[in-house]
Structures are given as C-alpha cells and as structure tokens.
Amino acid sequence: MVHITVGFVVHSLLEFLEELCTESFEVKISPAVIQESTKIFVNGCWVGIHRDPDFLVNILRQFRKQVL
C-alpha cells in the first residue's frame, strides 16, 4: 500500500495514475484480469487496476519525493 499524503489534490493524482497505464472501469475488464491485478484506491474509492505493482509503487514514491 502506498500513502501519498493528506491535502494532496486528488485530480492531479488521478491524471498521473491514468498516464501510468492504470486501467479504469470505463472499459470492460474481465473478472480474471481484476483478480490477478493490483487494485488502485484513492481516498477509499476504487479507481482502477494496474498489472505491474512494483513499477507503480516505485513511480509513486518518486512522484511523492518530487512533488511534496
């Protein structure tokens, strides 16, 4: 689990996640894919999935260091 910070603008984070190939639920995703993927939650809301959690965590940590 990655915790960004309190007071961060959610819209910016959602845009950043979209750029990182986070799959949203706007397209149909099979249950098998969801089961094998990492679920992405922002402020308690499930916003999508990602298939490479190690990559995503590393990028989010870099993002946190640069932005905050």
Predicted model as a PDB file, atoms N, CA, C, CB and O in Angstrom, pLDDT in the B-factor column:
MODEL        1                                                                  
ATOM      1  N   MET A   1       0.838  -1.167   0.000  1.00 60.00           N  
ATOM      2  CA  MET A   1       0.000   0.000   0.000  1.00 60.00           C  
ATOM      3  C   MET A   1       0.886   1.234   0.000  1.00 60.00           C  
ATOM      4  CB  MET A   1      -0.955  -0.004   1.205  1.00 60.00           C  
ATOM      5  O   MET A   1       1.902   1.283   0.693  1.00 60.00           O  
ATOM      6  N   VAL A   2       0.491   2.234  -0.787  1.00 60.00           N  
ATOM      7  CA  VAL A   2       1.223   3.494  -0.849  1.00 60.00           C  
ATOM      8  C   VAL A   2       0.333   4.589  -0.295  1.00 60.00           C  
ATOM      9  CB  VAL A   2       1.674   3.822  -2.305  1.00 60.00           C  
ATOM     10  O   VAL A   2      -0.837   4.699  -0.661  1.00 60.00           O  
ATOM     11  N   HIS A   3       0.893   5.394   0.585  1.00 59.00           N  
ATOM     12  CA  HIS A   3       0.165   6.520   1.150  1.00 59.00           C  
ATOM     13  C   HIS A   3       0.853   7.784   0.649  1.00 59.00           C  
ATOM     14  CB  HIS A   3       0.125   6.462   2.729  1.00 59.00           C  
ATOM     15  O   HIS A   3       2.019   8.017   0.965  1.00 59.00           O  
ATOM     16  N   ILE A   4       0.140   8.610  -0.135  1.00 58.00           N  
ATOM     17  CA  ILE A   4       0.759   9.818  -0.681  1.00 58.00           C  
ATOM     18  C   ILE A   4       0.868  10.874   0.418  1.00 58.00           C  
ATOM     19  CB  ILE A   4      -0.059  10.365  -1.888  1.00 58.00           C  
ATOM     20  O   ILE A   4       1.965  11.092   0.932  1.00 58.00           O  
ATOM     21  N   THR A   5      -0.192  11.516   0.786  1.00 59.00           N  
ATOM     22  CA  THR A   5      -0.207  12.468   1.883  1.00 59.00           C  
ATOM     23  C   THR A   5      -1.607  13.046   2.033  1.00 59.00           C  
ATOM     24  CB  THR A   5       0.827  13.589   1.654  1.00 59.00           C  
ATOM     25  O   THR A   5      -2.450  12.904   1.148  1.00 59.00           O  
ATOM     26  N   VAL A   6      -1.835  13.682   3.136  1.00 61.00           N  
ATOM     27  CA  VAL A   6      -3.090  14.389   3.360  1.00 61.00           C  
ATOM     28  C   VAL A   6      -2.991  15.748   2.684  1.00 61.00           C  
ATOM     29  CB  VAL A   6      -3.401  14.536   4.888  1.00 61.00           C  
ATOM     30  O   VAL A   6      -1.935  16.380   2.720  1.00 61.00           O  
ATOM     31  N   GLY A   7      -4.060  16.199   2.077  1.00 66.00           N  
ATOM     32  CA  GLY A   7      -4.081  17.522   1.465  1.00 66.00           C  
ATOM     33  C   GLY A   7      -3.608  17.560   0.035  1.00 66.00           C  
ATOM     34  O   GLY A   7      -3.447  18.646  -0.522  1.00 66.00           O  
ATOM     35  N   PHE A   8      -3.380  16.428  -0.576  1.00 68.00           N  
ATOM     36  CA  PHE A   8      -2.936  16.376  -1.965  1.00 68.00           C  
ATOM     37  C   PHE A   8      -4.140  16.501  -2.882  1.00 68.00           C  
ATOM     38  CB  PHE A   8      -2.162  15.066  -2.255  1.00 68.00           C  
ATOM     39  O   PHE A   8      -5.210  15.977  -2.571  1.00 68.00           O  
ATOM     40  N   VAL A   9      -3.984  17.188  -4.009  1.00 75.00           N  
ATOM     41  CA  VAL A   9      -5.076  17.369  -4.958  1.00 75.00           C  
ATOM     42  C   VAL A   9      -5.338  16.039  -5.666  1.00 75.00           C  
ATOM     43  CB  VAL A   9      -4.744  18.495  -5.988  1.00 75.00           C  
ATOM     44  O   VAL A   9      -4.484  15.537  -6.398  1.00 75.00           O  
ATOM     45  N   VAL A  10      -6.510  15.482  -5.444  1.00 81.00           N  
ATOM     46  CA  VAL A  10      -6.851  14.158  -5.957  1.00 81.00           C  
ATOM     47  C   VAL A  10      -6.873  14.140  -7.483  1.00 81.00           C  
ATOM     48  CB  VAL A  10      -8.205  13.712  -5.409  1.00 81.00           C  
ATOM     49  O   VAL A  10      -6.434  13.169  -8.099  1.00 81.00           O  
ATOM     50  N   HIS A  11      -7.373  15.192  -8.084  1.00 83.00           N  
ATOM     51  CA  HIS A  11      -7.481  15.227  -9.549  1.00 83.00           C  
ATOM     52  C   HIS A  11      -6.112  15.035 -10.206  1.00 83.00           C  
ATOM     53  CB  HIS A  11      -8.105  16.561 -10.009  1.00 83.00           C  
ATOM     54  O   HIS A  11      -5.994  14.313 -11.197  1.00 83.00           O  
ATOM     55  N   SER A  12      -5.086  15.677  -9.659  1.00 81.00           N  
ATOM     56  CA  SER A  12      -3.731  15.529 -10.207  1.00 81.00           C  
ATOM     57  C   SER A  12      -3.245  14.090 -10.090  1.00 81.00           C  
ATOM     58  CB  SER A  12      -2.754  16.471  -9.488  1.00 81.00           C  
ATOM     59  O   SER A  12      -2.624  13.558 -11.010  1.00 81.00           O  
ATOM     60  N   LEU A  13      -3.529  13.471  -8.966  1.00 80.00           N  
ATOM     61  CA  LEU A  13      -3.124  12.083  -8.758  1.00 80.00           C  
ATOM     62  C   LEU A  13      -3.847  11.159  -9.731  1.00 80.00           C  
ATOM     63  CB  LEU A  13      -3.401  11.652  -7.312  1.00 80.00           C  
ATOM     64  O   LEU A  13      -3.231  10.249 -10.285  1.00 80.00           O  
ATOM     65  N   LEU A  14      -5.130  11.374  -9.946  1.00 84.00           N  
ATOM     66  CA  LEU A  14      -5.889  10.532 -10.877  1.00 84.00           C  
ATOM     67  C   LEU A  14      -5.359  10.673 -12.304  1.00 84.00           C  
ATOM     68  CB  LEU A  14      -7.384  10.897 -10.833  1.00 84.00           C  
ATOM     69  O   LEU A  14      -5.265   9.683 -13.030  1.00 84.00           O  
ATOM     70  N   GLU A  15      -5.016  11.884 -12.704  1.00 85.00           N  
ATOM     71  CA  GLU A  15      -4.422  12.085 -14.030  1.00 85.00           C  
ATOM     72  C   GLU A  15      -3.081  11.366 -14.135  1.00 85.00           C  
ATOM     73  CB  GLU A  15      -4.242  13.587 -14.320  1.00 85.00           C  
ATOM     74  O   GLU A  15      -2.784  10.739 -15.152  1.00 85.00           O  
ATOM     75  N   PHE A  16      -2.277  11.459 -13.085  1.00 83.00           N  
ATOM     76  CA  PHE A  16      -0.974  10.801 -13.070  1.00 83.00           C  
ATOM     77  C   PHE A  16      -1.135   9.288 -13.169  1.00 83.00           C  
ATOM     78  CB  PHE A  16      -0.198  11.172 -11.798  1.00 83.00           C  
ATOM     79  O   PHE A  16      -0.403   8.633 -13.911  1.00 83.00           O  
ATOM     80  N   LEU A  17      -2.083   8.734 -12.429  1.00 84.00           N  
ATOM     81  CA  LEU A  17      -2.339   7.295 -12.490  1.00 84.00           C  
ATOM     82  C   LEU A  17      -2.791   6.874 -13.886  1.00 84.00           C  
ATOM     83  CB  LEU A  17      -3.396   6.898 -11.455  1.00 84.00           C  
ATOM     84  O   LEU A  17      -2.409   5.808 -14.368  1.00 84.00           O  
ATOM     85  N   GLU A  18      -3.590   7.695 -14.525  1.00 84.00           N  
ATOM     86  CA  GLU A  18      -4.045   7.381 -15.881  1.00 84.00           C  
ATOM     87  C   GLU A  18      -2.868   7.326 -16.844  1.00 84.00           C  
ATOM     88  CB  GLU A  18      -5.073   8.418 -16.361  1.00 84.00           C  
ATOM     89  O   GLU A  18      -2.830   6.473 -17.731  1.00 84.00           O  
ATOM     90  N   GLU A  19      -1.909   8.228 -16.677  1.00 84.00           N  
ATOM     91  CA  GLU A  19      -0.713   8.238 -17.521  1.00 84.00           C  
ATOM     92  C   GLU A  19       0.144   6.991 -17.298  1.00 84.00           C  
ATOM     93  CB  GLU A  19       0.115   9.494 -17.248  1.00 84.00           C  
ATOM     94  O   GLU A  19       0.897   6.586 -18.183  1.00 84.00           O  
ATOM     95  N   LEU A  20       0.029   6.388 -16.121  1.00 82.00           N  
ATOM     96  CA  LEU A  20       0.825   5.201 -15.786  1.00 82.00           C  
ATOM     97  C   LEU A  20       0.139   3.898 -16.186  1.00 82.00           C  
ATOM     98  CB  LEU A  20       1.117   5.179 -14.300  1.00 82.00           C  
ATOM     99  O   LEU A  20       0.468   2.833 -15.664  1.00 82.00           O  
ATOM    100  N   CYS A  21      -0.795   3.982 -17.094  1.00 75.00           N  
ATOM    101  CA  CYS A  21      -1.487   2.809 -17.631  1.00 75.00           C  
ATOM    102  C   CYS A  21      -2.361   2.101 -16.601  1.00 75.00           C  
ATOM    103  CB  CYS A  21      -0.483   1.837 -18.181  1.00 75.00           C  
ATOM    104  O   CYS A  21      -2.534   0.884 -16.654  1.00 75.00           O  
ATOM    105  N   THR A  22      -2.905   2.864 -15.673  1.00 79.00           N  
ATOM    106  CA  THR A  22      -3.884   2.294 -14.766  1.00 79.00           C  
ATOM    107  C   THR A  22      -5.155   2.052 -15.562  1.00 79.00           C  
ATOM    108  CB  THR A  22      -4.145   3.226 -13.537  1.00 79.00           C  
ATOM    109  O   THR A  22      -5.649   2.953 -16.239  1.00 79.00           O  
ATOM    110  N   GLU A  23      -5.676   0.856 -15.483  1.00 82.00           N  
ATOM    111  CA  GLU A  23      -6.890   0.527 -16.228  1.00 82.00           C  
ATOM    112  C   GLU A  23      -8.104   0.933 -15.407  1.00 82.00           C  
ATOM    113  CB  GLU A  23      -6.942  -0.988 -16.576  1.00 82.00           C  
ATOM    114  O   GLU A  23      -8.296   0.454 -14.289  1.00 82.00           O  
ATOM    115  N   SER A  24      -8.918   1.815 -15.965  1.00 75.00           N  
ATOM    116  CA  SER A  24     -10.117   2.256 -15.257  1.00 75.00           C  
ATOM    117  C   SER A  24     -11.271   1.339 -15.635  1.00 75.00           C  
ATOM    118  CB  SER A  24     -10.455   3.743 -15.586  1.00 75.00           C  
ATOM    119  O   SER A  24     -11.133   0.443 -16.467  1.00 75.00           O  
ATOM    120  N   PHE A  25     -12.395   1.584 -15.012  1.00 73.00           N  
ATOM    121  CA  PHE A  25     -13.560   0.747 -15.263  1.00 73.00           C  
ATOM    122  C   PHE A  25     -14.444   1.305 -16.370  1.00 73.00           C  
ATOM    123  CB  PHE A  25     -14.367   0.592 -13.997  1.00 73.00           C  
ATOM    124  O   PHE A  25     -15.584   0.873 -16.538  1.00 73.00           O  
ATOM    125  N   GLU A  26     -13.912   2.274 -17.132  1.00 70.00           N  
ATOM    126  CA  GLU A  26     -14.647   2.807 -18.275  1.00 70.00           C  
ATOM    127  C   GLU A  26     -14.708   1.780 -19.398  1.00 70.00           C  
ATOM    128  CB  GLU A  26     -13.997   4.106 -18.777  1.00 70.00           C  
ATOM    129  O   GLU A  26     -15.618   1.813 -20.227  1.00 70.00           O  
ATOM    130  N   VAL A  27     -13.748   0.875 -19.423  1.00 73.00           N  
ATOM    131  CA  VAL A  27     -13.753  -0.216 -20.399  1.00 73.00           C  
ATOM    132  C   VAL A  27     -14.051  -1.510 -19.663  1.00 73.00           C  
ATOM    133  CB  VAL A  27     -12.392  -0.308 -21.167  1.00 73.00           C  
ATOM    134  O   VAL A  27     -13.806  -1.625 -18.463  1.00 73.00           O  
ATOM    135  N   LYS A  28     -14.570  -2.460 -20.377  1.00 81.00           N  
ATOM    136  CA  LYS A  28     -14.921  -3.729 -19.748  1.00 81.00           C  
ATOM    137  C   LYS A  28     -13.650  -4.524 -19.436  1.00 81.00           C  
ATOM    138  CB  LYS A  28     -15.869  -4.551 -20.661  1.00 81.00           C  
ATOM    139  O   LYS A  28     -12.810  -4.745 -20.308  1.00 81.00           O  
ATOM    140  N   ILE A  29     -13.531  -4.941 -18.193  1.00 83.00           N  
ATOM    141  CA  ILE A  29     -12.387  -5.732 -17.735  1.00 83.00           C  
ATOM    142  C   ILE A  29     -12.931  -7.034 -17.181  1.00 83.00           C  
ATOM    143  CB  ILE A  29     -11.535  -4.963 -16.657  1.00 83.00           C  
ATOM    144  O   ILE A  29     -13.865  -7.035 -16.379  1.00 83.00           O  
ATOM    145  N   SER A  30     -12.347  -8.137 -17.608  1.00 84.00           N  
ATOM    146  CA  SER A  30     -12.846  -9.433 -17.159  1.00 84.00           C  
ATOM    147  C   SER A  30     -12.498  -9.659 -15.684  1.00 84.00           C  
ATOM    148  CB  SER A  30     -12.264 -10.566 -18.030  1.00 84.00           C  
ATOM    149  O   SER A  30     -11.486  -9.151 -15.201  1.00 84.00           O  
ATOM    150  N   PRO A  31     -13.320 -10.407 -14.980  1.00 86.00           N  
ATOM    151  CA  PRO A  31     -13.048 -10.715 -13.572  1.00 86.00           C  
ATOM    152  C   PRO A  31     -11.699 -11.403 -13.363  1.00 86.00           C  
ATOM    153  CB  PRO A  31     -14.151 -11.592 -13.019  1.00 86.00           C  
ATOM    154  O   PRO A  31     -11.052 -11.193 -12.337  1.00 86.00           O  
ATOM    155  N   ALA A  32     -11.274 -12.215 -14.316  1.00 89.00           N  
ATOM    156  CA  ALA A  32      -9.986 -12.907 -14.195  1.00 89.00           C  
ATOM    157  C   ALA A  32      -8.833 -11.901 -14.182  1.00 89.00           C  
ATOM    158  CB  ALA A  32      -9.802 -13.917 -15.354  1.00 89.00           C  
ATOM    159  O   ALA A  32      -7.868 -12.069 -13.435  1.00 89.00           O  
ATOM    160  N   VAL A  33      -8.932 -10.862 -15.002  1.00 87.00           N  
ATOM    161  CA  VAL A  33      -7.890  -9.834 -15.048  1.00 87.00           C  
ATOM    162  C   VAL A  33      -7.885  -9.048 -13.744  1.00 87.00           C  
ATOM    163  CB  VAL A  33      -8.102  -8.884 -16.253  1.00 87.00           C  
ATOM    164  O   VAL A  33      -6.820  -8.752 -13.202  1.00 87.00           O  
ATOM    165  N   ILE A  34      -9.056  -8.712 -13.241  1.00 87.00           N  
ATOM    166  CA  ILE A  34      -9.159  -7.965 -11.988  1.00 87.00           C  
ATOM    167  C   ILE A  34      -8.551  -8.767 -10.844  1.00 87.00           C  
ATOM    168  CB  ILE A  34     -10.629  -7.620 -11.678  1.00 87.00           C  
ATOM    169  O   ILE A  34      -7.843  -8.216 -10.001  1.00 87.00           O  
ATOM    170  N   GLN A  35      -8.825 -10.058 -10.816  1.00 89.00           N  
ATOM    171  CA  GLN A  35      -8.321 -10.913  -9.747  1.00 89.00           C  
ATOM    172  C   GLN A  35      -6.797 -10.957  -9.727  1.00 89.00           C  
ATOM    173  CB  GLN A  35      -8.876 -12.317  -9.897  1.00 89.00           C  
ATOM    174  O   GLN A  35      -6.194 -11.012  -8.655  1.00 89.00           O  
ATOM    175  N   GLU A  36      -6.175 -10.933 -10.893  1.00 90.00           N  
ATOM    176  CA  GLU A  36      -4.723 -11.041 -10.986  1.00 90.00           C  
ATOM    177  C   GLU A  36      -4.005  -9.693 -10.911  1.00 90.00           C  
ATOM    178  CB  GLU A  36      -4.354 -11.728 -12.263  1.00 90.00           C  
ATOM    179  O   GLU A  36      -2.775  -9.662 -10.916  1.00 90.00           O  
ATOM    180  N   SER A  37      -4.731  -8.592 -10.843  1.00 90.00           N  
ATOM    181  CA  SER A  37      -4.140  -7.256 -10.878  1.00 90.00           C  
ATOM    182  C   SER A  37      -4.158  -6.601  -9.503  1.00 90.00           C  
ATOM    183  CB  SER A  37      -4.878  -6.379 -11.881  1.00 90.00           C  
ATOM    184  O   SER A  37      -4.838  -7.061  -8.586  1.00 90.00           O  
ATOM    185  N   THR A  38      -3.400  -5.521  -9.381  1.00 89.00           N  
ATOM    186  CA  THR A  38      -3.384  -4.732  -8.165  1.00 89.00           C  
ATOM    187  C   THR A  38      -4.495  -3.701  -8.242  1.00 89.00           C  
ATOM    188  CB  THR A  38      -2.009  -4.055  -7.953  1.00 89.00           C  
ATOM    189  O   THR A  38      -4.622  -2.982  -9.233  1.00 89.00           O  
ATOM    190  N   LYS A  39      -5.292  -3.633  -7.195  1.00 89.00           N  
ATOM    191  CA  LYS A  39      -6.402  -2.688  -7.155  1.00 89.00           C  
ATOM    192  C   LYS A  39      -5.888  -1.332  -6.684  1.00 89.00           C  
ATOM    193  CB  LYS A  39      -7.538  -3.201  -6.227  1.00 89.00           C  
ATOM    194  O   LYS A  39      -5.102  -1.255  -5.740  1.00 89.00           O  
ATOM    195  N   ILE A  40      -6.335  -0.260  -7.345  1.00 88.00           N  
ATOM    196  CA  ILE A  40      -5.910   1.095  -7.026  1.00 88.00           C  
ATOM    197  C   ILE A  40      -7.073   1.827  -6.359  1.00 88.00           C  
ATOM    198  CB  ILE A  40      -5.432   1.851  -8.304  1.00 88.00           C  
ATOM    199  O   ILE A  40      -8.147   1.972  -6.941  1.00 88.00           O  
ATOM    200  N   PHE A  41      -6.841   2.283  -5.135  1.00 87.00           N  
ATOM    201  CA  PHE A  41      -7.842   3.043  -4.383  1.00 87.00           C  
ATOM    202  C   PHE A  41      -7.300   4.439  -4.114  1.00 87.00           C  
ATOM    203  CB  PHE A  41      -8.210   2.327  -3.046  1.00 87.00           C  
ATOM    204  O   PHE A  41      -6.128   4.602  -3.775  1.00 87.00           O  
ATOM    205  N   VAL A  42      -8.154   5.443  -4.267  1.00 85.00           N  
ATOM    206  CA  VAL A  42      -7.804   6.816  -3.926  1.00 85.00           C  
ATOM    207  C   VAL A  42      -8.893   7.326  -2.988  1.00 85.00           C  
ATOM    208  CB  VAL A  42      -7.667   7.728  -5.215  1.00 85.00           C  
ATOM    209  O   VAL A  42     -10.067   7.377  -3.354  1.00 85.00           O  
ATOM    210  N   ASN A  43      -8.500   7.696  -1.793  1.00 83.00           N  
ATOM    211  CA  ASN A  43      -9.449   8.156  -0.765  1.00 83.00           C  
ATOM    212  C   ASN A  43     -10.590   7.164  -0.556  1.00 83.00           C  
ATOM    213  CB  ASN A  43     -10.021   9.522  -1.150  1.00 83.00           C  
ATOM    214  O   ASN A  43     -11.740   7.563  -0.372  1.00 83.00           O  
ATOM    215  N   GLY A  44     -10.273   5.886  -0.583  1.00 84.00           N  
ATOM    216  CA  GLY A  44     -11.270   4.853  -0.333  1.00 84.00           C  
ATOM    217  C   GLY A  44     -12.106   4.460  -1.533  1.00 84.00           C  
ATOM    218  O   GLY A  44     -12.931   3.551  -1.436  1.00 84.00           O  
ATOM    219  N   CYS A  45     -11.913   5.125  -2.668  1.00 86.00           N  
ATOM    220  CA  CYS A  45     -12.681   4.803  -3.886  1.00 86.00           C  
ATOM    221  C   CYS A  45     -11.809   3.981  -4.821  1.00 86.00           C  
ATOM    222  CB  CYS A  45     -13.180   6.103  -4.603  1.00 86.00           C  
ATOM    223  O   CYS A  45     -10.663   4.334  -5.100  1.00 86.00           O  
ATOM    224  N   TRP A  46     -12.367   2.887  -5.296  1.00 87.00           N  
ATOM    225  CA  TRP A  46     -11.653   2.021  -6.225  1.00 87.00           C  
ATOM    226  C   TRP A  46     -11.681   2.682  -7.590  1.00 87.00           C  
ATOM    227  CB  TRP A  46     -12.279   0.588  -6.276  1.00 87.00           C  
ATOM    228  O   TRP A  46     -12.742   2.796  -8.204  1.00 87.00           O  
ATOM    229  N   VAL A  47     -10.516   3.122  -8.074  1.00 86.00           N  
ATOM    230  CA  VAL A  47     -10.449   3.879  -9.330  1.00 86.00           C  
ATOM    231  C   VAL A  47      -9.921   3.071 -10.503  1.00 86.00           C  
ATOM    232  CB  VAL A  47      -9.588   5.087  -9.146  1.00 86.00           C  
ATOM    233  O   VAL A  47     -10.041   3.506 -11.648  1.00 86.00           O  
ATOM    234  N   GLY A  48      -9.340   1.906 -10.247  1.00 87.00           N  
ATOM    235  CA  GLY A  48      -8.836   1.101 -11.354  1.00 87.00           C  
ATOM    236  C   GLY A  48      -7.922  -0.011 -10.882  1.00 87.00           C  
ATOM    237  O   GLY A  48      -7.842  -0.321  -9.693  1.00 87.00           O  
ATOM    238  N   ILE A  49      -7.235  -0.603 -11.848  1.00 88.00           N  
ATOM    239  CA  ILE A  49      -6.284  -1.679 -11.561  1.00 88.00           C  
ATOM    240  C   ILE A  49      -4.989  -1.411 -12.306  1.00 88.00           C  
ATOM    241  CB  ILE A  49      -6.866  -3.065 -11.957  1.00 88.00           C  
ATOM    242  O   ILE A  49      -4.951  -0.622 -13.250  1.00 88.00           O  
ATOM    243  N   HIS A  50      -3.928  -2.078 -11.869  1.00 89.00           N  
ATOM    244  CA  HIS A  50      -2.642  -1.996 -12.558  1.00 89.00           C  
ATOM    245  C   HIS A  50      -2.022  -3.380 -12.538  1.00 89.00           C  
ATOM    246  CB  HIS A  50      -1.691  -0.938 -11.894  1.00 89.00           C  
ATOM    247  O   HIS A  50      -2.153  -4.108 -11.555  1.00 89.00           O  
ATOM    248  N   ARG A  51      -1.353  -3.743 -13.614  1.00 88.00           N  
ATOM    249  CA  ARG A  51      -0.804  -5.098 -13.735  1.00 88.00           C  
ATOM    250  C   ARG A  51       0.652  -5.223 -13.295  1.00 88.00           C  
ATOM    251  CB  ARG A  51      -0.924  -5.558 -15.151  1.00 88.00           C  
ATOM    252  O   ARG A  51       1.181  -6.332 -13.235  1.00 88.00           O  
ATOM    253  N   ASP A  52       1.307  -4.104 -12.986  1.00 91.00           N  
ATOM    254  CA  ASP A  52       2.709  -4.142 -12.564  1.00 91.00           C  
ATOM    255  C   ASP A  52       2.867  -3.318 -11.281  1.00 91.00           C  
ATOM    256  CB  ASP A  52       3.650  -3.600 -13.693  1.00 91.00           C  
ATOM    257  O   ASP A  52       3.296  -2.166 -11.336  1.00 91.00           O  
ATOM    258  N   PRO A  53       2.527  -3.898 -10.136  1.00 89.00           N  
ATOM    259  CA  PRO A  53       2.531  -3.135  -8.881  1.00 89.00           C  
ATOM    260  C   PRO A  53       3.910  -2.623  -8.471  1.00 89.00           C  
ATOM    261  CB  PRO A  53       1.980  -3.984  -7.778  1.00 89.00           C  
ATOM    262  O   PRO A  53       4.006  -1.533  -7.909  1.00 89.00           O  
ATOM    263  N   ASP A  54       4.968  -3.366  -8.732  1.00 92.00           N  
ATOM    264  CA  ASP A  54       6.306  -2.906  -8.353  1.00 92.00           C  
ATOM    265  C   ASP A  54       6.670  -1.622  -9.092  1.00 92.00           C  
ATOM    266  CB  ASP A  54       7.351  -3.995  -8.643  1.00 92.00           C  
ATOM    267  O   ASP A  54       7.199  -0.686  -8.493  1.00 92.00           O  
ATOM    268  N   PHE A  55       6.388  -1.578 -10.381  1.00 91.00           N  
ATOM    269  CA  PHE A  55       6.634  -0.384 -11.187  1.00 91.00           C  
ATOM    270  C   PHE A  55       5.815   0.786 -10.649  1.00 91.00           C  
ATOM    271  CB  PHE A  55       6.291  -0.646 -12.674  1.00 91.00           C  
ATOM    272  O   PHE A  55       6.339   1.885 -10.468  1.00 91.00           O  
ATOM    273  N   LEU A  56       4.546   0.550 -10.397  1.00 88.00           N  
ATOM    274  CA  LEU A  56       3.648   1.601  -9.932  1.00 88.00           C  
ATOM    275  C   LEU A  56       4.096   2.173  -8.587  1.00 88.00           C  
ATOM    276  CB  LEU A  56       2.225   1.064  -9.822  1.00 88.00           C  
ATOM    277  O   LEU A  56       4.104   3.391  -8.410  1.00 88.00           O  
ATOM    278  N   VAL A  57       4.463   1.327  -7.651  1.00 88.00           N  
ATOM    279  CA  VAL A  57       4.911   1.789  -6.336  1.00 88.00           C  
ATOM    280  C   VAL A  57       6.183   2.619  -6.461  1.00 88.00           C  
ATOM    281  CB  VAL A  57       5.148   0.595  -5.395  1.00 88.00           C  
ATOM    282  O   VAL A  57       6.301   3.669  -5.828  1.00 88.00           O  
ATOM    283  N   ASN A  58       7.133   2.161  -7.269  1.00 91.00           N  
ATOM    284  CA  ASN A  58       8.380   2.915  -7.443  1.00 91.00           C  
ATOM    285  C   ASN A  58       8.124   4.295  -8.040  1.00 91.00           C  
ATOM    286  CB  ASN A  58       9.350   2.138  -8.334  1.00 91.00           C  
ATOM    287  O   ASN A  58       8.696   5.285  -7.585  1.00 91.00           O  
ATOM    288  N   ILE A  59       7.274   4.363  -9.049  1.00 88.00           N  
ATOM    289  CA  ILE A  59       6.960   5.642  -9.679  1.00 88.00           C  
ATOM    290  C   ILE A  59       6.222   6.556  -8.706  1.00 88.00           C  
ATOM    291  CB  ILE A  59       6.119   5.426 -10.946  1.00 88.00           C  
ATOM    292  O   ILE A  59       6.517   7.750  -8.645  1.00 88.00           O  
ATOM    293  N   LEU A  60       5.269   6.021  -7.943  1.00 83.00           N  
ATOM    294  CA  LEU A  60       4.540   6.843  -6.979  1.00 83.00           C  
ATOM    295  C   LEU A  60       5.459   7.369  -5.881  1.00 83.00           C  
ATOM    296  CB  LEU A  60       3.399   6.042  -6.360  1.00 83.00           C  
ATOM    297  O   LEU A  60       5.279   8.492  -5.410  1.00 83.00           O  
ATOM    298  N   ARG A  61       6.431   6.578  -5.475  1.00 86.00           N  
ATOM    299  CA  ARG A  61       7.388   7.048  -4.461  1.00 86.00           C  
ATOM    300  C   ARG A  61       8.249   8.183  -5.013  1.00 86.00           C  
ATOM    301  CB  ARG A  61       8.287   5.885  -3.984  1.00 86.00           C  
ATOM    302  O   ARG A  61       8.506   9.163  -4.315  1.00 86.00           O  
ATOM    303  N   GLN A  62       8.696   8.052  -6.268  1.00 87.00           N  
ATOM    304  CA  GLN A  62       9.448   9.126  -6.900  1.00 87.00           C  
ATOM    305  C   GLN A  62       8.596  10.381  -7.035  1.00 87.00           C  
ATOM    306  CB  GLN A  62       9.957   8.683  -8.267  1.00 87.00           C  
ATOM    307  O   GLN A  62       9.071  11.490  -6.787  1.00 87.00           O  
ATOM    308  N   PHE A  63       7.357  10.207  -7.425  1.00 79.00           N  
ATOM    309  CA  PHE A  63       6.416  11.313  -7.579  1.00 79.00           C  
ATOM    310  C   PHE A  63       6.226  12.036  -6.244  1.00 79.00           C  
ATOM    311  CB  PHE A  63       5.060  10.802  -8.114  1.00 79.00           C  
ATOM    312  O   PHE A  63       6.215  13.266  -6.195  1.00 79.00           O  
ATOM    313  N   ARG A  64       6.078  11.276  -5.178  1.00 77.00           N  
ATOM    314  CA  ARG A  64       5.875  11.848  -3.845  1.00 77.00           C  
ATOM    315  C   ARG A  64       7.090  12.679  -3.436  1.00 77.00           C  
ATOM    316  CB  ARG A  64       5.611  10.731  -2.805  1.00 77.00           C  
ATOM    317  O   ARG A  64       6.940  13.767  -2.881  1.00 77.00           O  
ATOM    318  N   LYS A  65       8.287  12.172  -3.708  1.00 81.00           N  
ATOM    319  CA  LYS A  65       9.514  12.906  -3.340  1.00 81.00           C  
ATOM    320  C   LYS A  65       9.667  14.199  -4.127  1.00 81.00           C  
ATOM    321  CB  LYS A  65      10.742  12.029  -3.565  1.00 81.00           C  
ATOM    322  O   LYS A  65      10.130  15.204  -3.587  1.00 81.00           O  
ATOM    323  N   GLN A  66       9.277  14.180  -5.410  1.00 79.00           N  
ATOM    324  CA  GLN A  66       9.454  15.357  -6.253  1.00 79.00           C  
ATOM    325  C   GLN A  66       8.380  16.413  -6.015  1.00 79.00           C  
ATOM    326  CB  GLN A  66       9.455  14.952  -7.706  1.00 79.00           C  
ATOM    327  O   GLN A  66       8.672  17.608  -6.047  1.00 79.00           O  
ATOM    328  N   VAL A  67       7.162  15.993  -5.782  1.00 69.00           N  
ATOM    329  CA  VAL A  67       6.045  16.927  -5.682  1.00 69.00           C  
ATOM    330  C   VAL A  67       5.900  17.461  -4.265  1.00 69.00           C  
ATOM    331  CB  VAL A  67       4.749  16.254  -6.124  1.00 69.00           C  
ATOM    332  O   VAL A  67       5.582  18.635  -4.072  1.00 69.00           O  
ATOM    333  N   LEU A  68       6.124  16.630  -3.300  1.00 56.00           N  
ATOM    334  CA  LEU A  68       5.903  17.049  -1.917  1.00 56.00           C  
ATOM    335  C   LEU A  68       7.172  17.468  -1.320  1.00 56.00           C  
ATOM    336  CB  LEU A  68       5.282  15.960  -1.090  1.00 56.00           C  
ATOM    337  O   LEU A  68       7.207  17.859  -0.153  1.00 56.00           O  
TER     338      LEU A  68                                                      
ENDMDL                                                                          
END                                                                             
